[in-house]
Amino acid sequence: MIDLHTHSLFSDGELLPAELIQRAAVIGYKAIAITDHVDQSNIDIVIPGVVKALKALKEFISINAIPGAEITHVPPALIPSLVKEARQLGARIVVVHGETIAEPVAQGTNKAAIEAGADILAHPGIISTEDLLFAKDKGVALEITSRKGHSLSNGHVAKESIKFGVSLIINTDTHSPADLITAETARKILLAAGIDENRIESIFGNSKAIVEKALRRD
């Protein structure tokens, strides 16, 4: 399992980074990104904190742990500058909190995230054809999620992304220990979203490619 969307105590998660990584490793994770929620109020505190924690842990852990950030409920016009700042502060994977149907996310967030060159557009809701094609052109991965509420639009995201050849990945949006999943559970979630069995390994491969790109940013 590779999971590129998780939260620690640096935002609204329940676990310290060290415990989150340990629990993920024990259930078979190969890589995890800690992508705590940020906006203009805390970006300069959260990302350096995660970077520091993971740097100290690096030689003592058995999986790849990658510092990241999830830009969350930010006005679309501010997303490009925050994506840039997140990278400058050391986030090797930048996620943007997409237009989930479970929350009142500002219209235009999906497009702004793609235009800004985020690595992952999380739970993008009823994403438009225009934005799907834009994501394909920009190489932005769209998320299938195991997270309650956000997962309601998994079927739409899966069907439309496959139709237009957009890169898909699966993440948990973990906030608590119970949110972590095994690769077998991830496979079942992808099947439940309407994805054919023969596509699942390529989706896992998309996550691996993002990890490899993030590690080159080291």
Stockholm file with secondary structure:
# STOCKHOLM 1.0

chainA/1-218         MIDLHTHSLFSDGELLPAELIQRAAVIGYKAIAITDHVDQSNIDIVIPGVVKALKALKEFISINAIPGAEITHVPPALIPSLVKEARQLGARIVVVHGETIAEPVAQGTNKAAIEAGADILAHPGIISTEDLLFAKDKGVALEITSRKGHSLSNGHVAKESIKFGVSLIINTDTHSPADLITAETARKILLAAGIDENRIESIFGNSKAIVEKALRRD
#=GR chainA/1-218 SS CEEEEECCTTTTCSSCHHHHHHHHHHTTCSEEEECCEECTTTHHHHHHHHHHHHHHHGGGCSSEEEEEEEECSCCGGGHHHHHHHHHHHTCSEEEEECCCTTTTCCTTHHHHHHHHTCSEEESCCSCCHHHHHHHHHHTCEEEEECSTTGGGGHHHHHHHHHHHTCCEEEECCBCSGGGCCCHHHHHHHHHHTTCCHHHHHHHHHHHHHHHHHHHHTC
#=GC SS_cons         CEEEEECCTTTTCSSCHHHHHHHHHHTTCSEEEECCEECTTTHHHHHHHHHHHHHHHGGGCSSEEEEEEEECSCCGGGHHHHHHHHHHHTCSEEEEECCCTTTTCCTTHHHHHHHHTCSEEESCCSCCHHHHHHHHHHTCEEEEECSTTGGGGHHHHHHHHHHHTCCEEEECCBCSGGGCCCHHHHHHHHHHTTCCHHHHHHHHHHHHHHHHHHHHTC
//
